[in-house]
Amino acid sequence: MGEREYHEAIYSGFAQSHFARPAIRAFRRHLAARILARSRAEPTSHLLSLGCGIGDTELLVAPHVARVTGIDFSEAAIRQARADAAQAGLRNVEFLVGDLSSLELPARSFDIVIAVFFLHHLPPAELESTARRLPVLLKPGGVFYSLDPSRYRLSGALGRILVPGLMRKYRSPGERELEPAATCELFRRAGLETETCFYDFLSTPCAGLFPGAPRLYRLARLADEVLVRLPLIRRLGSNFEILARAPA
């Protein structure tokens, strides 16, 4: 099974029910607020989401910006995203089937581009081409935000020892953990002013393993606010952010 087939299967029922669980929804609310704050989104901003899936984060962001465009190669995911947007009465969102190589997106028309758990699904060559494409898509001074699993995450190492079957279940055929500094450097070489930091240590893994326990997620999130600031420990964090800005 390849990446496309895997995601079509995931987005044909499992993702919809899993992502609706309360701890997952709490994580998505925190992430949406984080994206809005770190990107300095404004009511006039046009946001593009790469690999948007069923659009659960994008629909939370949409009321705070002028327009959201989400793209994903999974037709099942886009059908769900469109249905959820219609049910929510959101008129400023557009979901398209495709990727950067197949869609003709207008140059320098996006204030913000986001990629949530997307980059680590890309082969190395495609990851590099995505980094090079960003300066073309972003307006001057525009911001790119991404969130992906770190190669050095302690949660991944423990998971492979304690619950290897569960780890394999949630891992697609082509995904890989990324090295934060090397990934950040790809965007820097593309001409973007780039920084990276860790998003979490415990909270996102807790949401995935215990999706029905929002209180546990919130406690883990509070612990993360401390752990990701500790110089030595934070290098073992679960997921890292990249924030990159196009020249003004």
N, C-alpha and C positions, 0 to 999 in steps of 0.2 A: 504494500500500500504506500503510495506517495503522499506528499504534503497536501495536494489538492483533495485527494480522495479521503484522507484522514479528516480534514477540516469539514468537508461536506458531511461526513458521518457525524462528527461532533456537533455540527450546527443543525442537525436534523432531529433534534429532540433533547439530547443530553445537556448541551450548553444552556438552553432555555430554562430547564428546570434547575440546573446547578447554580446558574448565575442569579436566580431569583431567591436563593436562600439568604437569610438575614445577615449572616456574617459577610458574605460576598457583597451584598448591597452596601453594607457599612464600609467595606474597603473601597468600593467604587465611589461612594460619596466623598470619602477622604481624598481619593486620587483626583477626582474632578476639581475639588477645591484647591488642591495642590497645583494642578495644571494651570488653573486660572490665576493663582497667585504668582507662580514662578514665571509664567509667560507674560505677566502684566496685561492680561486680556482686558479689552475695553468693549463697551457696547457697540462700537463700530468695527470690531475685528472680524475678519473672515478666517476661519480655521479649517485646515485640511487634516484628516486623520488617515494615516496609512495602516492598512490591516485592521479596519474598524470592527470586524466581527459583527455581532448583532447590535452594535451601537449603544451598549448600555452606559458607557462612560460619555459618549458623544451627546446622548440625549440629556444627560445631567448638565453638560456644559452649555448646550444650545440656548437656554433662556438668558444667558449672560453675555452673548456675543451677537453680532449681526447675522452671521451665516455659518453653517457647518456643512462641509462636504466630507463624506466618509467613503473610502474605497476598500474593497476586499475582493479576492478572487473567488470566494465561496458564494455561489448563487443562493444557497440555503440561508446563509447569514444575512445577505442583503435583503432577501424577502422578509425575514423576521425584523430587521432594522426598520424597513419601510413601514411594516404593519404597526410596530410599536410607536413610530413617530406619528403616524396617522391617529392612533388611539390616544396619544398624548396631546393631539391638536397642535403639534409643532409645525409651523409653515416655513421655518428658516433652515431646514435641514434637507440635504440631498445625499442619497446613498447610491453608489455606482458599482457595478460589477467590473472588476479589472484591477490592474496594477500600474505602476509608473511606466512600464514598457508598452502597455497596450492602450492607455488612455491619453488623450491629448488635453492635458491640463494647461490652462493659460499661464504664461510666464509672469513672474513677479506680481502675483495677484493674491497671495496669502500672507496675512499678518502672522499667523501661527501655523506650524505643522507639528503634529504629534504622532508618535509611534509607540503604542502601549503593548508591551510584550510581542513585538513584531520583528525587530531587527535580528533577534537570535534565531529566527526561522529562515533567514536568508543565507544562501551560500556565500563564501567570502567575496567572490567577484561581484555578486549582486549587491552585497552590503556596501562595497566600495563605490559602485555606480550610483547607489541611492544617496550616499554622502555627496557625491559630485553633483547630483541633480538638485539638491536643496537650494543652493544659491540662485538657481534659475527660477525656482518656484516662489521663493520668499521675496516679499517686498523689501526695499532697503530698510535695515533695522529690524526686520522680522525675526521671529524666534522659533527654534526647533526644540522640542522636548521629547525625550524617549525614556522608557523604563524597561529594563531587561535583567535577567538573572546573571549574577556574577559567577565567573569561573571558580572563585575562591569561597563561595558561600558555604558556611558551616551547615546550614539546614539541608543543603543538597547532599553533602557527604554523610550526614546522619541518616537522611532518608534512604539513601542507597543501601545502608547497613540494616536499618530497622524495618523499613517497609518497602523493599525493592519492587514488589509487585505493583504497589500503588504508584510508585515513581514511574514505572514503565507505562502504566495505564494513562497517565497524564502527560506523557512525552510523545510528541509527534516524531515521525521518522527522520526528519531533517533538522530538528532543532538542536541547539548546542548552547552551552553557557559561554558568555563572552568575557574577555579580559577587559576590565574597565578602561585602563589607560590606553591600551592599543586601539580600542573602539573610539575613544575620544579623539585620538590622534587622526583618525580617518576624516573626521569632520573638520579638524583644524587644518589639515592639508587641503581641504576643499575651499578654504578661505573664510571659514567661520570662526568667530571668537568663541571658544568652547571651554566649558568646565564640567566636572563630574563630581557627584557625591552619592552617598548611599541613602536609599529611601527607607529601608527597613531591615530588620534582623529576624523578628519573630512573627509579626502580625499577618503578613500575607500568607506565609505557610500555614499559620493557624486557621485563617479563613478558608484555605483550600482543604485542609484536613478535617476541620470541624465547622462546616458551613452553616450549621444550625445553632452555633454558639456565639451570638454577637457580643455578649459580655466578655467572653474570653478574648475576642478580637480587640475590643476596646482596651482591655488591660494590657494585651501584648503591644498595642500601638503606643500606650503610655510608656512602656518599658523601652520601646524602640526610640522614642524621642531622646532618651538618655544614651542608649547603646551606640547609636550611629554617630555620636559626638565624641566617643572615647577613641583616642588616636590609634591604638593597637587593635582593639577589638573590632572597630568598624570595618577593617579590611576583610573580615569574615562575614560581612553583611550579605543578606540574601539577594537583594535587587538594587541596581544602581541607576541613577538618573544621568542623562546628558542634557545640558542646556547650552544651546549654540545660537549665536546671534549673527545675522548677516550684516555686512558693512552698511552704515547709514548712507 
